[in-house]
Amino acid sequence: MRLRNIPGAKDAILESGYVVQEPETYKGKWADVFEKAQPLHIEIGMGKGRFLMDMARLHPEVNYVGIEMYDSVLLRALQKREELLEKGERFDNLFFMRMDARMLEEVFAPGEVQRIYLNFSDPWPKARHAKRRLTSREFLARYEKVLDRDGVVEFKTDNQDLFRFSLEETEEAGWELLAHTFDLHQEEEMNQGNVMTEYEEKFSSMGNPICKLVMRPGEEKRQRRTGEA
């Protein structure tokens, strides 16, 4: 269960230089937020932010934005980043946002994002909540609007029901499945360069196989989006 009511979390987020305030004002000009104009990757539901901090450290040639909708969870990411700063580590290629992912189109312009990460997203197990799943066709339609011509979505989970649902939604939404596995850590090619999240370490240590897929809008959608059709 997520912590949602840590006293002072909202104020800390509003005062933090690591959090982009009023992100909609940067739509179409996210390159201005960072020191360098570089490919933009985002993580939706970043949790405590360790995955993105590791990615930002490993890939200084990429700009990262972490999206989290819960104040108290985002606060944990800010605290972790402050700890790293005290040790002399800063990330000029990483910012956070406190935002609901349903607002993506209001924050990013068409084609502005090159990659979207979805890591251990809430499974929303009840059927009536299927539209809330971050791999539902409703969300895939949102991703289509902000991804560039060759942009992809990477999704990891240990929840096999959610993974099978995601595979079905990929096809139903007219997306192209580039790669997938039901046991990432045993799949040498897909696991190469894999950066683990905190949940991934926890669940894999319990013996749960990690599922991963990589997908992108189908060719027809990509052509239509770029005016090639």
TORLUM-552628 format. One record per atom (N, C-alpha, C, O): x, y negated, z. Coordinates in steps of 0.2 Angstrom, whole numbers, plus 2048, in hexadecimal, padded with zeros to 3 digits. Last residue first. Example, Ala and Ser with C-alpha at 12.3 -4.5 7.8 and 13.67 -1.06 7.14 Angstrom:
<sites>
84080B823 844805824 840800827 8437FA828 84281C827 83E816827 842810827 84781182A 
</sites>
This chain:
<sites>
8077D7721 8027DB71E 7FE7D7718 7FA7DA715 80F7CE728 8127D2722 80D7D571E 80E7D7719 80C7C6733 8097C372C 80C7C7726 80D7C5721 80F7CB73F 8147C773C 8127C4735 8167C2731 8037D2742 8057CD746 80A7C8743 80B7C2745 8037DB738 7FD7D6738 8007D173C 7FE7CB73B 80E7E373B 80E7DF735 8087DA735 80A7D4733 80A7E8747 8107E4747 8107E0740 8127DA741 7FF7F0744 7FE7EA748 8047E5748 8037DF748 8057F973C 8007F5739 7FF7EF73D 7FE7E973B 80E800745 8107FC73F 80B7F773C 80D7F173B 8097FE756 809801750 80B7FD74A 80B7F774A 8127F7764 80C7F775F 80E7FA759 8137FA756 81C80476C 81B7FD769 8157FD765 812802763 82380D77A 81E80C775 81F805772 822800775 82A819784 82B813781 82781277B 826817777 827821794 82682078D 82881A78A 82981578E 82B82D7A1 82C82779D 82A827796 82A82C793 82A8347B1 8278347AA 82982D7A7 8298287AB 83383E7BC 8318377BA 82F8377B3 83383A7AE 82E84A7C8 8318487C1 82E8427BF 8298407C0 83184B7D9 82C8497D4 82F8477CD 8348437CD 83984D7E3 8398527DE 8338517D9 8328557D5 83C8437EB 8378477EE 83684D7E9 8328517EA 84583C7E3 84883F7E9 8438447EC 8458497F0 83B8367DB 84083B7D8 84383F7DE 8448457DD 83682C7E4 8328327E1 8368387DE 83483D7DF 8418247E7 83D8277EC 83982D7E9 83A8337EC 8458207DA 84A8237DF 8468277E4 84782D7E6 83A8197D6 83C81F7D2 8418237D6 8418297D6 83880F7DF 8338147DF 83681A7DB 8358207DD 8438077DB 84380A7E2 83E8107E2 83F8157E6 84980C7CB 8458087CF 84580B7D6 8478117D7 85780F7C1 8528117C5 84F80C7CA 8538077CC 85B80D7B1 85C80A7B7 85680C7BB 85080A7BA 8638177A5 85D8167A9 85F8137AF 8648157B3 86D81B79C 86D81479E 8678127A2 86580C7A3 864829797 86B825796 86A81E798 86681B794 85882F797 85B82D79D 86182979D 8648267A2 85783378A 85282E78C 85582B793 854825795 86183D789 861837784 85D831787 85F82C787 85E846793 864843793 86483D78F 866837791 85284979E 852848797 858843795 85883D796 85084A7AB 8538507A8 85484F7A0 85685479C 84B83F7AE 8518407B1 8548467AE 85A8477AF 83E83F7A9 84383B7A6 84A83D7A8 84E83C7A4 8328487A4 8388497A9 83E8467A7 8438487A5 82A84679A 8278477A1 82C8497A6 82A84A7AC 82D83978E 82F83F792 82B840798 82983B79B 82E83177E 82A832785 82D839788 83083D784 82E824772 83182A775 82E82B77C 82A82677E 82581D76A 82C81E768 83082376B 834827768 81581C765 81981F76A 820821768 821825763 80D80E760 81281375E 816816764 819812767 7FB80A761 802809763 80680F760 804815760 7EE80B761 7F180A75B 7F880875C 7FC805757 7E780E76C 7E880776B 7EC806764 7ED800763 7E881C76C 7E181976B 7E281176A 7DE80F766 7F581E76F 7F2820769 7EC81C768 7EB81A762 7F681877C 7FB816777 7F8818770 7F881476C 7EC820783 7EB819782 7F081677C 7EE812778 7F382C785 7ED82B781 7EB82477F 7E9823779 7FE82878D 7FF82B786 7F982A782 7F982977C 7F7824798 7FB81F794 7FC82178D 7FC81E788 7F283079D 7ED82B79B 7F1826796 7EE823791 7FE8367A0 7FA83979B 7F5834798 7F4833792 80282D7AA 80682E7A5 80283179F 80282E799 7F882F7B4 7F88297B1 7FC8297AB 7FB8257A6 7FB83D7B7 7F483B7B4 7F48347B1 7F28337AB 80883C7BC 80783F7B5 80083D7B3 7FF83D7AC 8118307C3 80A8327C3 8088357BC 8078317B7 81D82A7C3 81D8317C5 8168347C5 81583A7C6 8228207B5 81D8217BA 81F8297BD 82282D7B9 8268137A9 8288187AE 8238197B3 8208157B6 82680B799 82280D79F 8258137A3 8268187A0 82A7FE78F 82D804792 829805798 82880179C 8267F777F 8247F8786 8277FF789 826804786 82E7ED773 82C7F3776 8297F277D 82B7EE781 82F7E3764 82F7E476B 82C7EA76D 8287ED76A 8317DF757 8347E5759 8337E7760 8377EB763 82A7D2757 8297D7752 82B7DE754 8287E3752 8267CF769 8287CD762 8287D375D 8257D975F 8187CE773 81E7D2771 8207CF76A 81B7CD766 80B7C8775 8127C4778 8187C8775 81D7C5775 8017D0771 8017C876F 8077C5771 8097C076E 8037DC776 8047DB76E 8047D476D 8087D2768 7FF7DB783 8067DC781 8087DA77A 80D7D7778 7F17DB781 7F57D5784 7FC7D5782 7FF7D0780 7EF7E877D 7ED7E3779 7F07DC77B 7F27D8777 7F37EF788 7F77F0782 7F67EA77D 7FA7E777A 7E97EC791 7EF7E9792 7F47E978C 7F77E578B 7DF7F478B 7DE7ED78C 7E47E978D 7E57E478B 7E480178B 7E47FD784 7E27F6785 7E47F2781 7EF802799 7E8803796 7E87FF78F 7ED7FB78E 7FA8017A1 7FB80479A 7F4805797 7F4809792 7F67FB7AD 7FA7F77A8 7FC7FA7A2 7FE7F779D 7E57FD7B1 7EB8007B0 7EF7FC7AB 7ED7FB7A6 7D87F77B0 7DD7F47B4 7E47F77B4 7E97F47B6 7D08007AA 7D27FA7A6 7D87F67AA 7DB7F27A7 7CD80A7B3 7D280B7AE 7D58057AA 7DA8057A8 7C480A7BD 7C98057BE 7CE8057B8 7D48027B8 7BC8147BC 7B980E7BB 7BE8087BB 7BD8027B9 7C481F7C0 7C281E7B9 7C08177B7 7C18147B2 7D081C7CC 7C981D7CB 7C881B7C3 7CB8167C1 7DE8197CD 7DC8207CB 7D58217CA 7D38257C6 7E980F7CA 7E280E7CA 7DE8147C8 7DC8157C3 7F78107CB 7F48157C6 7EC8137C6 7E98167C1 8038037CA 7FD8057CD 7F980A7C9 7F78077C3 8128087C2 80C8037C3 8078077C7 80680D7C7 82080B7C0 81C80E7C5 8168097C7 8158077CD 8237FE7B6 8268037BA 8228057C0 8218017C4 8257F77A6 81F7F97AB 8227FF7AF 8238057AD 82C7EB79D 82D7F17A1 8277F17A6 8257ED7A9 82D7E578D 8297E5793 82B7EB797 82A7F1794 8377DB782 8367E1785 8327E078B 8337DB78F 8367CE77C 8397D4778 8387DB77B 8387E0778 82B7C177A 82E7C677E 8307CC77A 82D7CE775 8257B9770 82A7B6775 82E7BB779 8337BA77C 81B7BC768 8217BE766 8277BB76A 82D7BC769 8107AF76D 8117B5769 8187B6767 81C7B1764 8167A977E 8137A8777 8147AE773 8187B2775 8107AB78E 8157AD789 8127AC782 80C7AD781 8057A7796 80C7A5798 8117A6792 8167A2792 7F97AB791 7FA7A4793 8017A2795 80279C795 7FB7B878F 7FB7B4789 7FB7AD78B 7FC7A9786 7FB7BD79D 8017BD799 8017B8793 8067B5792 7F27BF7A6 7F37B87A4 7F97B879F 7FB7B279E 7F27CB7AC 7EC7CA7A7 7ED7C37A4 7EA7C179F 7FB7CC7B6 7FD7CD7AF 7F87CC7AA 7F97CC7A4 7FC7BE7C0 7F87C47BE 7FA7C57B7 7F97C17B3 80B7B87C9 8067B87C4 8027BE7C3 8057C47C4 8197B17CC 8137B47D0 80D7B37CC 80A7AD7CB 8287B57C5 8227B27C5 81D7B57C9 81D7BB7CA 83A7B37C5 8347B67C7 82E7B27C6 82F7AC7C5 8497B47BA 8447B17BE 83E7B57C0 83D7BA7BD 85A7B67B5 8547B97B8 8507B47BC 8527B17C0 8667B27B1 8627B57AC 85C7B87AF 8597BD7AC 86E7AF7BC 86C7A97B8 8677AC7B2 8647A87AF 8707B57CB 86D7B77C4 86A7B17C0 8657AF7C2 87E7B87D6 8787B47D3 8767B67CD 87A7B97C9 8867BD7E4 8847BF7DD 87D7BB7DC 8797BB7E0 88C7BA7F0 88F7B77EA 88C7B97E4 88F7B87DF 8847BE7FB 88A7C27F9 88E7C07F3 8937C37F1 87A7B57FA 87F7B5800 8857B97FF 88A7B7802 8737BB7EF 8777B57EE 87C7B37F4 8817B17F3 86E7C67F5 8737C77F0 8777C17EF 87D7C17EE 8647C07FE 86A7C4801 8707C57FC 8757C57FE 85C7BA7F4 8607B67F9 8667BA7FC 86B7B77FD 8577C67EF 85B7C27EB 85F7BD7EF 8657BC7ED 84F7CA7F9 8557CF7F7 8597CA7F3 85F7CB7F3 8467C07FA 84A7C1800 8507C57FE 8567C4800 83F7C27EE 8437BB7F0 8487BC7F5 84E7BA7F5 8397CE7F0 83E7CD7EB 8427C77EC 8487C77EB 8317CB7FB 8367D07FC 83B7CF7F7 8417D07F8 8287C27F4 82C7BF7F9 8327C47FB 8387C27FC 8217CB7EC 8267C67E9 82A7C37EE 8307C27ED 8197D17F6 81E7D57F3 8237D07EF 8297D27EF 8127C67FA 8167C97FF 81B7CD7FC 8217CE7FE 80A7C27EF 80F7BE7F2 8147C17F6 81A7C07F6 8087CC7E0 8077CB7E8 80C7C77EB 8127C97EA 80B7CC7D3 8057C87D5 8047C87DC 8007C47DF 8197CA7C9 8167CD7CF 8117C97D2 8117C37D2 8257CB7BD 81F7C97BF 81C7CD7C4 81C7D37C4 8357C57B8 8317CA7BC 82B7C77BE 82A7C27C1 83F7C37AA 8397C07AE 8367C67B2 8337CA7AE 84F7C27A3 84A7C67A6 8457C17AA 8477BC7AE 85A7C1795 8567BE79A 8507C279D 84D7C5799 8697C9791 8627C9791 85F7C5797 8627C579C 8767CA794 8747C878D 86D7C878C 86B7C6787 8787D17A0 8787C97A0 8767C6799 8757C0799 8747DF7A5 8737DC79E 8737D479F 86D7D179E 8777E27B2 87A7E67AD 8797E37A6 87E7E47A2 86F7D87B9 8777D97BA 87A7DD7B5 8807DB7B3 8637DA7B5 8667D47B3 86D7D47B4 8717D17B1 8617E77BA 8617E67B2 8647DF7B1 8687DF7AC 8617E47C7 8657E97C5 8667E87BD 86C7E87BA 8557DC7C8 85C7D97CA 8627DE7C7 8677DB7C5 84B7E57C3 84D7DF7BF 8547DC7C1 8587DA7BD 84B7EE7CE 84D7F07C7 84F7EA7C3 8547EB7BF 8487E67D9 84F7E97D9 8507EB7D2 8567EA7CF 83C7E07DC 8407DD7D7 8477E07D6 84B7DE7D2 8317E47E3 8367E17E7 83C7DF7E2 8417DC7E5 8267E37D6 8277E57DD 82C7E17E0 82C7DB7E0 8227E07C9 82A7E17CA 82B7E47D1 8317E67D3 8187E07BF 8177E37C5 81E7E57C8 8207EB7C8 8217E07B0 81A7DE7B3 8197E37B9 8197E97B9 82F7D87AB 82C7DE7AE 8267DC7B1 8257D77B5 8367D379B 8327D27A1 8307D97A4 82F7DE7A1 8427CB791 83F7D2794 83B7D079A 83E7CC79E 8487C2784 8447C278A 8417C978B 83D7CB787 8587BE77D 8527C277D 84F7C2784 8527C2789 85D7AD781 85F7B4780 8587B877F 8537B5781 86579E784 85F7A1780 8617A877E 8657A977A 86A79B795 86C79D78E 8657A078A 8617A378E 8647977A0 86A79479E 86C795797 86F791794 85279679F 85879A7A0 85E79579E 85D79179A 84778F79A 8487907A2 84F7937A4 8517927A9 84878E78D 84A788791 84A789798 84D78579C 842799788 84A799788 84C79378C 85279278E 835798789 83879B78F 84079A78E 84379B793 82B791781 83278E782 835791788 83978D78C 81F797780 82279577A 82979277B 82D791776 81B79178F 81879578A 81C793783 81B78D782 81D78979B 82378C797 821790791 82579378D 8117877A1 81478179E 81B78379A 81D77F796 80E7937A7 80B7927A1 80E78C79D 80D78B797 8157937B4 8187967AE 8157957A7 8187957A2 81578B7C0 8117897BB 81478C7B4 8167887B0 8267907C5 81F78D7C7 81C78B7C1 81F7887BC 83079E7C6 82D7997C1 8267967C4 82279A7C4 83B7A07D4 8347A17D1 83279C7CC 8327967CE 84679C7D9 8477A27D5 8407A47D1 83F7A87CD 8447927E1 8477907DA 8487967D6 8497957D0 8367917EB 83C7957E9 83E7937E2 83A7927DD 82B78C7F0 8317887F1 83778B7EE 83C7887EE 8217957EE 82078F7EB 82778A7EB 8287867E7 8257A07F6 8257A07EE 82579A7EB 8287997E6 82379A802 82A79C800 82B79D7F9 83079B7F6 815799803 81A793803 821795800 8247917FD 8127A7802 8107A27FD 81479C7FD 81679A7F7 8177AC80E 81A7AE808 8187A9802 81C7A87FE 8137A881B 8187A4818 81A7A6811 81E7A380E 80F7B8820 80E7B1821 8147AD81E 81A7AF81F 80A7C4815 8107C2819 80F7BB81A 80F7B7815 8007CC80F 7FE7C6813 8047C5817 8037C481D 8027D8808 7FF7D2804 7FF7CC808 7FD7C7805 80A7E7804 8097E2809 8077DB805 80A7D9800 8027F57FC 8067EF7FC 8057EA801 7FF7EA804 804806800 800800800 8047FA800 8097F9804 
</sites>
